[in-house]
Amino acid sequence: MERHRTQSDPLRRTGQLVTSQTTRQTTSELPTPVQSGGTGPLERRAGSQEHLQLDPVEHSPVGFDVTASVVLDSFDVVDCCEGPSVQRQTETETSDSSAEGEAMRRFGSQESLDDLNDRTLVEVIRERYSPENFPWCTGPIRTVVVPSTGPQGSHLKDRVNLPSVMVLDGWGVSQAGDQAWIVAFCAHVTKLDLSHNKLQDWPEINKIVSNTPNLESLNLSYNHLAGLTLEPWCTKAFSGVRSLSLNNTKVSWDTVLLLIQEIPELEELFLSLNGYSSLSAPSVACPSLRLLHITHNSLQDWAEVRKFSSMFPGLETLVMANNNLASIQDNKDVLQRLFPNLRSINLHNSGLHRWEDVEKLNFFPKLEEVQVQGIPLLQAFTEEERIHLMIAQLPAISWINGSIVTDCEREAAERFFIRYYSVHPEEEQPVRYHSLVTKYGKLEPLAEVDLQPRCCAQVEVHWEEKVQQLTIRLDQTVAGLKKQLRTVVQMSTRSMRLYYIDRTSVSGPEEMKFNTWALHSYSIQDGDQLLVVPKTKRKAGVKLAD
């Protein structure tokens, strides 16, 4: 669906900008204007709120680029609450037409030079969080009111309601836009999703990140960053990020190392679909990282995976699905020192094909959860066999493929493991088999017992002097059986009396007098007999077949 863009874009000409923080923020926390040169004193208006008036040419708020193309003319305080934001009554706005006209002459044409096909972050925020598209949100928000100059000098205020978590995936963002507006829009933002956009320039990304001072989570996935050089000065802005997503950006491994060295508190890193096959180790480790998501790459050699241990000594979760890892090559002593804090590992759709590789997962000292499906080793087994054999091979793991393993399930799986491999040649029996035999002893295979109720039986139907073989359904009632016999014995259901004769019993015929009883309650077996007599006759007068 094509997104509608507002016809009048106030960002293409200068104007006032009104910004607020959440209700927890006081007026003293608003950006404090400072002089950047010249005379022009600052004026603080009296009242319940602090209204800051800036000379559009000579003054700029702290943290704003004084060379930016949009002049910030005043700040009004706006309430931010749970639900729709409500603007407080503010003082009458000053309308200095001469200052505004000067600002228009100096800055108004700057953004008109932009390529209309390339959208800036500022433009997208204005559209995404306009009252039409985002009238209100449920959490704390920052409301920015941007007055645009309409016909004959009238002021038409446009409000944007800005949450602290911004999701702007797939909006065609290719540039940052004016940094002053980014600060105004994003100063409170903690999570920013810019995935599936058109960002292809690290300096532009740096403009966004450096003007989002509270940013903790950044998603740049599916932006084409292949072959781009990241200058060291650009990495400084990422220092406060705790979660970084670079999935399918094709960003080089050297760029990743440069980034993580400048992010001292990075906890989560997502690097899927980037085509990594070999890795170089950094000179400085990143001990803060807890989660590494590096699926759908080409890491086939365990030697590459081993490097993560020195890079991320505090790693707790390693997700490596779809990497075609062939084997785990280290021995028990090495694995016990490798990944000392690892608690969860995902090896879905890897290339593991030996039980020895699976068994080595027990050697990680703190490992609790393993996800390993779709590997060649398990392809020959049924679903039941896969579950039991995997549980039995991982006695130290409490979560397997997303489910917790109970004590009863573990014992049943271990006994199944013994019986399964007891019929295999000794050379095919895993090491785990012998340790389980020591625990439980050798177990005989379980007898196969079919506990499902029989659905049909082949019986002999006797009436008058005739006998006929008949297959009857055992899930029907006595009344249903009588209806089936009606065409055989040429007798109505009301006039027939029906008896069941168990050939293995000496108790004699049993009358089936209750029409609502199910046939399986009689335990009818193949070869048993049914006797049908008219109600006018007695069963004693009928001779049964041998």
Residue pairs with C-beta under 8 A, 6 or more apart in sequence:
3 127
3 171
4 127
5 127
6 126
6 127
6 130
6 158
8 148
8 150
8 156
9 123
9 126
10 146
10 147
10 148
10 149
10 158
11 70
11 111
11 122
11 123
11 126
11 146
11 177
11 178
11 181
12 108
12 111
12 112
13 104
13 108
13 148
13 149
14 56
14 70
14 71
14 73
14 100
14 103
14 104
14 107
14 108
15 70
15 73
15 100
15 146
15 147
15 148
15 149
16 72
16 73
16 74
16 93
16 146
16 147
16 155
17 70
17 72
17 73
17 74
17 75
17 144
17 145
17 146
17 147
17 181
17 184
18 74
18 75
18 76
18 78
18 144
18 145
18 146
18 147
18 157
19 30
19 75
19 76
19 78
19 142
19 143
19 144
19 145
19 184
20 76
20 77
20 78
20 79
20 80
20 142
20 143
20 144
21 29
21 30
21 80
21 142
21 187
21 188
22 80
22 140
22 141
22 142
22 188
23 79
23 80
23 81
23 140
24 140
27 49
27 50
27 77
28 50
30 50
30 52
30 75
30 77
31 61
31 62
31 63
31 64
31 75
32 52
32 61
32 62
33 42
33 52
33 54
33 59
33 60
33 61
33 62
34 59
34 60
34 61
34 62
35 42
35 58
35 59
36 58
36 59
36 60
36 66
37 58
38 55
38 57
38 58
39 58
40 55
40 58
40 59
42 52
42 53
42 54
42 59
43 53
44 50
44 51
44 52
45 51
45 53
45 91
47 91
49 76
49 77
49 88
49 90
50 77
51 74
51 75
51 76
51 90
51 91
52 61
52 74
52 75
53 73
53 74
53 94
54 60
54 61
54 71
54 72
54 73
54 74
55 99
56 71
56 73
56 99
56 100
56 102
56 103
57 71
57 99
57 102
57 103
57 106
60 66
60 68
60 72
60 180
61 72
61 75
63 183
63 187
63 211
63 213
64 72
64 179
64 180
64 183
65 179
65 180
68 178
68 179
68 180
68 181
69 107
69 110
69 111
69 178
70 107
70 178
70 180
70 181
71 103
71 107
72 180
72 184
73 99
73 100
73 103
74 93
74 94
76 87
76 88
76 90
76 145
77 88
77 90
78 85
78 87
78 88
78 143
78 145
79 85
79 86
79 87
79 88
79 143
80 140
80 141
80 142
80 143
81 140
82 138
82 139
82 140
83 136
83 138
84 135
84 136
84 161
85 136
85 141
85 143
85 159
85 161
87 143
87 145
87 159
93 147
93 155
95 153
95 155
97 153
100 149
111 120
111 177
111 178
114 120
114 175
118 172
118 174
118 175
118 198
119 171
119 172
119 173
119 174
119 175
119 198
120 173
120 174
120 175
120 176
120 177
120 178
121 168
121 173
121 175
121 176
121 177
121 182
121 194
121 208
122 176
122 177
122 178
122 181
122 182
122 185
123 177
124 168
124 171
124 172
124 173
125 160
125 162
125 166
125 168
125 185
125 186
126 146
126 158
126 160
127 133
127 171
128 134
128 166
128 168
128 171
129 160
129 161
129 162
129 163
129 166
130 158
130 159
130 160
131 159
131 160
131 161
134 160
134 161
135 161
136 161
137 161
137 163
139 163
139 164
139 165
140 163
140 164
141 161
141 162
141 163
141 164
142 162
142 164
142 185
142 187
142 188
143 159
143 160
143 161
143 162
144 159
144 160
144 162
144 184
144 185
145 157
145 158
145 159
145 160
146 157
146 158
146 159
146 160
147 155
147 156
147 157
147 158
148 155
148 156
148 157
148 158
149 155
149 156
150 156
160 185
162 185
162 186
162 188
162 189
164 188
164 189
164 190
164 191
164 214
165 189
165 190
165 191
166 186
166 189
166 191
166 192
166 193
167 193
168 192
168 193
168 194
168 197
169 193
169 194
169 195
169 196
169 197
169 219
170 195
170 196
170 197
171 197
172 197
172 198
173 194
173 197
173 198
173 199
174 197
174 198
174 199
174 200
174 204
175 201
175 204
176 182
176 204
176 205
176 207
176 208
176 211
179 207
179 211
182 207
182 208
182 211
182 212
183 211
186 192
186 208
186 211
186 212
186 215
187 211
187 212
187 213
187 214
188 214
189 212
189 214
189 215
190 214
190 215
190 216
190 217
191 215
191 216
191 217
191 218
192 208
192 212
192 215
192 217
192 218
192 219
193 219
194 208
194 218
194 219
194 220
194 223
195 219
195 220
195 221
195 222
195 223
195 245
195 247
196 221
196 222
196 223
197 222
197 223
198 223
198 224
199 205
199 220
199 223
199 225
200 223
200 224
200 225
200 228
201 228
202 225
202 228
202 229
202 230
202 231
202 234
203 231
203 234
205 220
205 234
206 234
206 237
209 215
209 218
209 237
209 238
209 241
210 236
210 237
213 240
214 240
215 240
215 241
216 240
216 241
216 242
216 243
217 241
217 242
217 243
217 244
217 268
218 238
218 241
218 243
218 244
218 245
219 245
220 244
220 245
220 246
220 249
221 245
221 246
221 247
221 248
221 249
221 270
222 247
222 248
222 249
223 249
224 249
224 250
225 246
225 249
225 250
225 251
225 255
226 249
226 250
226 251
226 252
227 252
228 251
228 255
230 255
230 258
230 259
232 258
232 262
235 258
235 259
235 261
235 262
235 263
236 262
238 244
238 259
238 262
238 263
239 262
239 263
239 264
240 265
241 263
241 265
241 266
242 265
242 266
242 267
242 268
243 266
243 267
243 268
243 269
243 270
244 259
244 263
244 266
244 268
244 269
244 270
245 270
246 256
246 269
246 270
246 271
246 274
247 270
247 271
247 272
247 273
247 274
247 293
248 272
248 273
248 274
249 274
250 274
250 275
251 274
253 276
253 279
253 280
254 280
256 269
256 271
257 280
257 282
260 266
260 269
260 282
260 286
260 289
261 282
261 283
261 284
261 286
263 286
264 288
265 288
266 286
266 288
266 289
267 288
267 289
267 290
267 291
268 289
268 290
268 291
268 293
269 289
269 291
269 292
269 293
270 293
270 294
271 292
271 293
271 294
271 297
272 293
272 294
272 295
272 296
272 297
273 295
273 296
273 297
274 297
275 297
275 298
276 294
276 297
276 298
276 299
277 297
277 298
277 299
277 300
277 304
278 301
278 304
279 299
279 304
279 307
281 307
281 310
281 311
282 311
285 310
285 311
285 312
285 313
286 311
286 312
287 312
287 313
287 314
288 314
289 311
289 312
289 314
289 315
290 314
290 315
290 316
290 317
291 315
291 316
291 317
291 319
292 308
292 312
292 315
292 317
292 318
292 319
293 319
294 318
294 319
294 320
294 323
295 319
295 320
295 321
295 322
295 323
295 346
296 321
296 322
296 323
297 322
297 323
298 323
298 324
299 305
299 320
299 323
299 325
300 323
300 324
300 325
300 326
300 351
301 325
301 326
302 325
302 326
302 327
302 328
302 329
302 330
303 329
305 320
305 325
306 330
306 338
308 315
308 318
308 339
309 315
309 338
309 339
313 340
313 341
314 341
315 339
315 341
315 342
316 341
316 342
316 343
316 344
317 342
317 343
317 344
317 345
318 339
318 342
318 344
318 345
318 346
319 345
319 346
320 345
320 346
320 347
320 350
321 346
321 347
321 348
321 349
321 350
321 371
322 348
322 349
322 350
323 350
324 349
324 350
324 351
325 347
325 350
325 351
325 352
326 351
326 352
326 353
327 351
327 352
327 353
327 354
327 357
328 335
328 352
328 357
328 360
328 361
330 338
330 360
332 360
332 363
335 360
335 363
335 364
336 363
336 364
336 365
338 364
339 364
340 365
340 366
341 366
342 364
342 366
342 367
343 366
343 367
343 368
343 369
344 367
344 368
344 369
344 370
344 371
344 399
345 361
345 364
345 367
345 369
345 370
345 371
346 371
346 372
347 370
347 371
347 372
347 375
348 371
348 372
348 373
348 374
348 375
349 373
349 374
349 375
350 372
350 375
351 375
351 376
352 358
352 372
352 375
352 376
352 377
353 375
353 376
353 377
354 377
355 377
355 393
355 430
355 432
356 430
356 431
357 377
358 372
358 377
358 390
358 393
358 394
359 393
359 394
359 430
359 431
359 432
361 367
361 370
361 394
361 397
362 394
362 395
362 396
362 397
367 396
367 397
368 397
368 398
368 399
369 397
369 398
369 399
369 400
370 394
370 397
370 399
370 400
370 401
371 400
371 401
371 402
372 390
372 401
373 401
378 386
378 390
381 389
385 420
387 413
388 412
388 413
388 416
388 417
388 420
389 413
389 416
389 417
389 420
390 400
390 401
391 400
391 405
391 409
391 410
391 413
391 414
392 410
392 413
392 414
392 416
392 417
392 432
392 436
393 417
393 430
393 432
394 400
395 410
395 414
397 405
398 404
398 405
399 405
405 413
414 436
414 439
414 440
415 440
415 443
417 432
417 433
417 436
418 433
418 436
418 437
418 440
418 442
418 443
419 443
419 444
419 445
419 446
421 428
421 429
421 430
421 433
422 433
422 442
422 443
422 445
423 445
453 474
453 475
453 520
454 474
454 520
455 473
455 474
455 475
456 471
456 472
456 473
456 474
457 471
457 472
457 474
457 524
457 525
457 526
457 528
458 469
458 470
458 471
458 526
458 527
459 469
459 470
459 471
459 472
459 524
459 526
459 527
459 528
459 529
459 530
460 467
460 468
460 469
460 470
460 527
460 528
460 529
460 530
460 545
461 467
461 468
461 469
461 470
461 485
461 488
461 489
461 529
461 530
461 532
462 529
462 530
462 531
462 532
462 542
462 544
462 545
463 488
463 489
463 491
463 531
463 532
463 533
467 545
468 488
470 484
470 485
470 488
470 530
472 481
472 484
472 519
472 524
472 530
473 480
473 519
474 518
474 519
474 520
474 524
475 518
475 519
475 520
476 484
476 518
476 519
477 515
477 516
477 517
477 518
477 519
478 498
478 512
478 514
478 515
478 516
478 517
478 519
479 493
479 515
479 516
481 498
481 512
481 519
481 530
482 493
482 496
482 498
482 515
483 493
485 491
485 496
485 498
485 530
485 532
486 492
486 493
486 496
489 496
489 532
491 532
491 534
495 534
495 535
495 536
496 532
496 533
496 534
496 535
497 511
497 532
497 533
497 534
497 535
497 539
498 511
498 512
498 530
498 531
498 532
499 509
499 510
499 511
499 512
499 530
499 531
499 532
499 533
499 539
500 509
500 510
500 511
500 512
500 522
500 524
500 528
500 529
500 530
500 531
501 508
501 509
501 510
501 528
501 529
501 530
501 531
501 544
502 510
502 523
502 525
502 528
503 527
503 528
503 529
504 525
509 531
509 539
509 544
510 522
511 539
512 522
529 544
529 545
531 539
531 542
531 544
533 539
533 542
